[in-house]
Amino acid sequence: MADLMEVIEGCRLPVLRKNQDNEDEWPLAEILSVKESNGRKSFYVHYIDFNKRLDEWVNSDRLDLKKIQFPKKEARTPTKNGLPGSKPSSPEREPEQNTTGGVESEIRSVGCPQYYQKRKVDAVSLVSQGSPTTPISSSSESSQASLYPQNGAARRVVAAQPGRKRKANCLGTDEDSQDSSDGIPSAPRMTGSLVSDRSHDDIITRMKNIECIELGRHRLKPWYFSPYPQELTTLPVLYLCEFCLKYVKSLRCLQRHLTKCNLRHPPGNEIYRKGTISFFEIDGRKNKNYSQNLCLLAKCFLDHKTLYYDTDPFLFYVMTEYDSKGFHIVGYFSKEKESTEDYNVACILTLPPYQRRGYGKLLIEFSYELSKVEGKTGTPEKPLSDLGLLSYRSYWSQTILEILMSLKSENGERPQITINEISEMTSIKKEDVISTLQYLNLINYYKGQYILTLSEDIVEGHEKAMLKRVLRIDPKCLHFTPKDWSKRGKW
């Protein structure tokens, strides 16, 4: 059994934690940092195959020292000039034995079911785009959600078409100006790797640096690293003005700021209001301070996007909830003013207190309503987070199924629709339409053409899901005029 003094950064060993059912489990974890306070050691651990938002500080009582794996010493690699090279981002280790009860991520391919069984099909006809001999490749997703059952008797059929792949991209944000009247630095520190490429991660950005954020009536526990000033990372609570998102170091500073802050809503133009829900359009060039502060807050809950230092090329759409005290931020999404890849969302986030209440889908639906007004099809920037992928898959599935189920047969013939028509009606990119149909396992090849088969179970699952979806965007309440950002004068 190893001694506690031998536990160093890079070691791997089982660590005790509670699962969702409040049961003890011992997943394998990596030690990222060690600190000592009042003679007791604490260890910052990352659970292998778990999301980084579960990383935490633990004491020695939760470590299983009997199964510790020490990192191997790396040989220094010579370079052309004979100087030693840098270390790899992750040292080699002994082969790991699966001795823990951790949850492993499941990856499976979504293909088409066997069609050669007897099916009860309504009289509906199809149009196929492309030759019948063109294969449609099945898609794989690392994060799957069983939204609808896959079996049951078929109801309707429609046509499908393959698409092309897209390359990934990331959001850039800017944080260079902040009012320093409350005795805090005028800009966040620029150190630390903040690119989304995991191979460039360093130990600083892998660890949460903010303990707690107070935003209005909510206290938020950050999930990930965010480059707030170094001086603020040692505070037990970081205070934010919920209207301008300015960060201060104490409650007294916040109270003093609130006597001077005239904002009761995000800056910019209110382009949508229905009931208590409003959307504000914010130009990253005209409202730099707010945009910078919004990106710093969002980075606490987004791990897969890059932070740069220029908000000028971006628009921010902030969703708020209104009460007698003002317009309180619920979530936001950003988009490029000019996107060569037809991206209609760069980053998207619903703040934790408002999650699982339908606001995520409302943000997504609003982004596509803007695309409809612009007369374009759009797609979110990749990579999507695990929660983002589930939200988009669910939205795409419900929107496309709404279209397919609304088709009416004419003259006793099967209704006909093409992938392009679905894309034009919803503003969802053609590739996303196809990947969603494959994800739902609806695409089949039958008698020389691609058809979509909706089972009774899928229809019932969709109808139940739509009953729960109370929040919807009303296009009549949207007051939005697209701008031609290709003219630099508009920036």
C-alpha positions, -999 to 999 in steps of 0.1 A, spaced: 0 0 0 14 34 -10 20 61 15 1 94 14 33 113 8 38 94 -24 6 107 -40 16 133 -65 1 150 -95 -5 126 -123 -12 96 -101 -44 76 -108 -64 57 -82 -100 49 -73 -118 78 -54 -150 75 -34 -179 96 -47 -217 95 -46 -236 86 -78 -270 100 -89 -287 74 -67 -267 86 -37 -248 53 -36 -211 49 -30 -189 42 -60 -151 41 -67 -144 54 -102 -108 58 -113 -96 94 -110 -64 114 -118 -47 137 -93 -44 172 -109 -32 191 -79 -22 187 -43 -25 214 -15 -19 214 22 -39 234 47 -37 232 85 -15 201 82 -41 182 61 -36 174 24 -64 179 -2 -64 165 -37 -80 180 -68 -92 150 -89 -106 144 -123 -128 113 -127 -117 94 -158 -145 91 -184 -166 116 -164 -173 152 -174 -149 178 -161 -177 196 -142 -176 168 -117 -140 175 -108 -135 184 -71 -112 187 -41 -112 156 -19 -95 146 13 -73 116 18 -101 95 34 -117 91 -1 -85 78 -18 -80 40 -23 -42 39 -20 -40 2 -26 -47 5 -63 -27 36 -70 -10 39 -105 21 61 -106 30 81 -137 59 68 -157 90 90 -159 94 103 -194 127 104 -212 136 139 -225 133 140 -262 162 158 -280 154 185 -305 173 195 -336 195 219 -316 201 193 -290 179 209 -263 155 188 -244 119 188 -257 87 195 -239 67 169 -220 37 153 -237 4 165 -224 -4 131 -208 23 108 -196 24 71 -205 9 48 -179 8 12 -170 -21 -7 -186 -52 0 -165 -73 -27 -150 -110 -20 -149 -114 -24 -111 -138 4 -105 -176 7 -109 -174 39 -129 -198 47 -157 -183 42 -191 -195 62 -221 -214 42 -246 -208 47 -283 -231 31 -308 -239 35 -344 -274 44 -355 -284 24 -385 -316 15 -403 -338 -14 -390 -346 -45 -409 -375 -37 -433 -383 -72 -444 -408 -78 -416 -445 -73 -421 -455 -37 -414 -489 -20 -413 -483 11 -435 -508 38 -443 -513 47 -480 -486 74 -484 -462 79 -512 -427 93 -513 -403 113 -534 -366 104 -533 -338 129 -540 -308 113 -556 -303 79 -572 -316 49 -554 -282 33 -555 -266 61 -535 -258 48 -500 -266 68 -468 -239 62 -442 -251 57 -406 -239 83 -381 -223 77 -347 -228 99 -316 -208 96 -284 -237 110 -264 -270 92 -270 -305 98 -256 -333 75 -262 -359 101 -271 -383 78 -288 -388 40 -290 -377 24 -323 -403 -4 -327 -440 -6 -335 -462 -5 -365 -453 20 -392 -475 50 -398 -461 72 -426 -433 73 -450 -412 101 -465 -379 105 -485 -343 110 -475 -310 122 -489 -273 120 -478 -253 151 -469 -217 163 -464 -196 168 -433 -188 201 -417 -156 213 -400 -155 224 -364 -151 259 -352 -151 279 -319 -163 311 -305 -140 340 -298 -146 365 -270 -130 396 -257 -122 408 -222 -101 439 -222 -120 466 -204 -136 466 -170 -144 495 -147 -118 495 -119 -135 519 -96 -141 492 -70 -104 484 -65 -101 454 -88 -78 449 -118 -89 466 -151 -85 434 -172 -85 396 -166 -52 379 -168 -41 366 -202 -22 335 -190 -32 299 -194 -42 279 -225 -78 286 -235 -81 268 -268 -106 240 -272 -80 216 -285 -76 193 -255 -39 185 -264 -30 221 -254 -46 220 -220 -24 230 -190 -30 223 -154 -43 259 -148 -72 257 -172 -81 221 -162 -90 232 -127 -120 253 -116 -107 286 -103 -139 303 -90 -156 288 -60 -190 305 -62 -207 333 -81 -236 354 -68 -258 367 -96 -290 384 -84 -310 361 -62 -290 330 -74 -257 315 -63 -240 295 -90 -212 269 -86 -190 271 -117 -183 239 -137 -151 249 -154 -122 274 -155 -128 310 -165 -101 336 -169 -113 361 -143 -85 381 -127 -62 361 -105 -70 383 -74 -106 372 -75 -100 334 -77 -92 332 -40 -125 348 -29 -152 325 -14 -178 343 -35 -175 365 -67 -203 390 -70 -218 400 -103 -243 428 -112 -272 408 -128 -279 436 -153 -245 447 -166 -226 416 -154 -198 436 -139 -177 416 -114 -167 429 -80 -149 414 -50 -174 420 -22 -210 425 -14 -203 460 -2 -187 468 -36 -217 454 -54 -241 475 -33 -221 506 -41 -221 497 -78 -259 492 -78 -264 528 -67 -246 539 -98 -257 513 -123 -288 525 -143 -293 493 -163 -324 472 -156 -320 451 -188 -292 441 -211 -279 469 -233 -289 468 -270 -323 464 -287 -352 444 -275 -363 425 -306 -388 400 -290 -413 401 -261 -441 378 -252 -454 375 -217 -424 378 -193 -399 365 -219 -377 390 -239 -347 388 -262 -321 416 -266 -297 419 -295 -263 431 -284 -235 442 -308 -201 429 -296 -185 461 -309 -209 486 -295 -213 470 -261 -178 456 -254 -179 457 -216 -211 437 -214 -200 413 -241 -167 406 -223 -184 401 -189 -210 378 -205 -183 356 -221 -164 354 -188 -196 342 -170 -204 318 -198 -169 303 -198 -177 290 -162 -202 266 -177 -187 259 -212 -156 238 -216 -156 231 -253 -153 266 -267 -123 289 -271 -119 324 -255 -102 350 -277 -101 387 -270 -122 403 -297 -161 405 -295 -164 428 -325 -174 400 -351 -202 387 -328 -238 394 -320 -252 383 -286 -289 374 -281 -297 375 -244 -330 359 -231 -344 375 -200 -373 370 -177 -391 401 -165 -404 410 -130 -409 442 -111 -372 446 -105 -361 443 -141 -351 419 -168 -331 390 -154 -307 370 -176 -318 334 -183 -295 324 -210 -280 336 -243 -265 326 -276 -239 343 -298 -234 342 -336 -210 356 -361 -220 387 -380 -206 370 -411 -203 332 -412 -189 315 -442 -200 281 -428 -237 291 -424 -234 290 -386 -264 305 -368 -250 299 -333 -215 301 -319 -221 296 -282 -253 288 -265 -260 286 -227 -289 284 -203 -277 293 -168 -280 264 -143 -309 278 -122 -330 279 -154 -320 245 -169 -345 217 -174 -374 241 -178 -376 244 -216 -355 275 -220 -327 257 -239 -351 247 -267 -365 282 -267 -331 296 -273 -325 271 -302 -360 278 -317 -353 316 -315 -320 311 -334 -338 293 -362 -365 320 -363 -338 346 -370 -325 323 -398 -360 322 -413 -362 360 -413 -327 361 -429 -338 336 -455 -310 312 -447 -305 277 -433 -283 275 -402 -264 251 -380 -246 254 -346 -208 256 -345 -191 224 -335 -181 209 -311 -213 208 -291 -212 200 -254 -229 169 -241 -259 189 -229 -259 210 -261 -260 179 -283 -290 165 -264 -309 198 -267 -302 201 -304 -311 165 -311 -343 169 -292 -352 201 -310 -344 188 -344 -363 156 -338 -395 174 -326 -394 200 -354 -389 175 -382 -415 151 -368 -439 180 -366 -435 185 -404 -438 148 -413 -469 142 -392 -486 173 -407 -484 158 -442 -518 151 -458 -524 125 -485 -539 138 -517 -562 118 -540 -555 87 -520 -518 89 -528 -489 90 -503 -477 126 -494 -444 136 -509 -417 157 -494 -379 161 -500 -350 168 -476 -346 202 -492 -382 211 -485 -379 201 -449 -347 222 -446 -364 253 -462 -395 250 -440 -375 247 -408 -342 266 -417 -324 235 -403 -293 227 -424 -298 198 -447 -270 178 -431 -286 181 -397 -319 170 -411 -303 138 -424 -283 131 -393 -314 135 -372 -334 111 -394 -306 86 -391 -304 91 -353 -341 84 -350 -336 53 -372 -363 64 -397 -344 60 -430 -350 28 -449 -342 16 -484 -373 0 -500 -381 -9 -536 -354 13 -551 -358 44 -530 -351 59 -496 -381 62 -474 -388 74 -439 -410 51 -417 -427 66 -386 -438 39 -361 -467 43 -338 -444 44 -308 -424 73 -323 -456 92 -330 -469 86 -295 -435 96 -280 -435 128 -300 -470 137 -290 -462 133 -253 -430 154 -257 -449 182 -274 -475 183 -246 -447 191 -222 -432 218 -244 -452 248 -232 -427 276 -241 -427 284 -278 -415 313 -300 -443 334 -315 -430 348 -349 -455 376 -346 -438 390 -316 -404 391 -333 -393 426 -346 -360 419 -363 -344 434 -395 -313 416 -407 -283 437 -416 -258 432 -444 -226 428 -424 -205 423 -455 -203 461 -456 -176 470 -430 -192 503 -423 -221 485 -405 -195 472 -379 
